[in-house]
Amino acid sequence: MNEQFPSEKEPVSEERVIEALKEQGLESTEALALLNEWIQQNERVADQENTPRANVECTVKTAKLYYNAGYKEGALGELETCLMAAQNINDEELEEQILALMDDIESGL
């Protein structure tokens, strides 16, 4: 027998999650499982960087994913959380980036 067992699961791509959310919606168990796996992957990367900014940027990625999947309100909710976190860590550059992204989403860009 020549079976090979992968040491880690294959990463879930952002495109796969967006497609699942568009096709199945947030109510789908499968789409939510993919979303949660994708979020956990990004959180692991942020944890490795071990900075408050990395954690905020991780949540910004989630907001962008929500927006790209058609969930504008979900994206804005995530970005509001990011904005407060950026303010708490006194990262004005990140705060400005978040505000610009929020403006883009609100204006439909």
C-alpha positions as CSV (number, residue, x, y, z in Angstrom):
1,M,0.0,0.0,0.0
2,N,1.3,3.4,-1.0
3,E,-1.2,5.7,0.6
4,Q,0.0,9.2,1.5
5,F,-1.6,11.2,4.2
6,P,-1.2,15.0,4.0
7,S,0.3,16.6,7.1
8,E,-2.1,19.5,6.8
9,K,-5.4,20.1,5.2
10,E,-5.3,22.0,1.9
11,P,-5.9,25.7,2.6
12,V,-9.3,27.1,1.8
13,S,-9.1,29.8,-0.9
14,E,-10.8,33.1,-0.6
15,E,-12.4,32.5,-4.1
16,R,-13.9,29.2,-2.9
17,V,-15.4,30.9,0.1
18,I,-16.8,33.8,-1.9
19,E,-18.3,31.4,-4.4
20,A,-19.9,29.3,-1.7
21,L,-21.4,32.4,0.0
22,K,-22.7,33.7,-3.3
23,E,-24.3,30.4,-4.3
24,Q,-25.4,29.1,-0.9
25,G,-25.7,32.1,1.4
26,L,-24.7,32.6,5.0
27,E,-27.4,30.2,6.1
28,S,-25.6,27.3,4.5
29,T,-23.8,25.0,6.9
30,E,-21.2,24.2,4.2
31,A,-20.6,27.9,3.3
32,L,-20.2,28.8,7.0
33,A,-17.8,26.0,7.5
34,L,-15.7,27.2,4.6
35,L,-15.9,30.8,5.9
36,N,-14.9,29.7,9.4
37,E,-11.9,27.6,8.1
38,W,-10.7,30.6,6.0
39,I,-11.0,32.9,8.9
40,Q,-9.0,30.5,11.1
41,Q,-6.3,30.2,8.5
42,N,-5.9,34.0,8.4
43,E,-6.0,34.2,12.2
44,R,-3.1,31.7,12.4
45,V,-1.1,33.9,10.1
46,A,-1.9,37.0,12.2
47,D,-1.0,35.1,15.4
48,Q,2.4,34.2,13.9
49,E,3.1,37.9,13.3
50,N,1.9,38.6,16.9
51,T,1.1,42.3,16.5
52,P,-2.1,44.1,17.1
53,R,-2.0,45.5,13.6
54,A,-1.8,42.0,12.1
55,N,-5.0,41.1,14.0
56,V,-6.8,44.1,12.7
57,E,-5.6,43.5,9.1
58,C,-6.9,39.9,9.4
59,T,-10.4,41.3,10.2
60,V,-10.1,43.7,7.3
61,K,-9.5,40.7,5.0
62,T,-12.7,39.2,6.3
63,A,-14.6,42.4,5.7
64,K,-13.3,42.5,2.1
65,L,-14.4,38.8,1.6
66,Y,-17.9,39.7,2.9
67,Y,-18.1,42.6,0.5
68,N,-16.9,40.5,-2.5
69,A,-19.4,37.9,-1.6
70,G,-22.2,40.5,-1.7
71,Y,-22.6,41.1,2.0
72,K,-22.1,44.9,2.2
73,E,-23.6,45.2,5.7
74,G,-21.5,42.4,7.0
75,A,-18.4,44.0,5.5
76,L,-19.2,47.4,7.1
77,G,-19.8,45.7,10.5
78,E,-16.4,44.1,10.4
79,L,-14.8,47.3,9.3
80,E,-16.4,49.2,12.2
81,T,-14.8,46.7,14.6
82,C,-11.5,47.2,12.8
83,L,-11.8,50.9,13.0
84,M,-12.3,50.8,16.8
85,A,-9.3,48.4,17.1
86,A,-7.1,50.6,15.0
87,Q,-8.0,53.6,17.2
88,N,-7.3,51.6,20.3
89,I,-3.8,50.7,19.1
90,N,-3.2,54.3,17.9
91,D,-2.5,53.3,14.3
92,E,-3.6,56.3,12.3
93,E,-2.4,54.9,9.0
94,L,-4.5,51.8,9.4
95,E,-7.4,53.9,10.6
96,E,-7.2,56.0,7.5
97,Q,-7.1,52.8,5.3
98,I,-10.2,51.4,7.0
99,L,-12.1,54.7,6.7
100,A,-11.2,54.8,3.0
101,L,-12.4,51.2,2.5
102,M,-15.6,52.0,4.3
103,D,-16.2,55.0,2.1
104,D,-15.6,52.8,-1.0
105,I,-18.1,50.2,0.2
106,E,-20.7,52.7,1.1
107,S,-20.4,54.4,-2.3
108,G,-20.6,51.1,-4.0
109,L,-17.1,50.9,-5.5
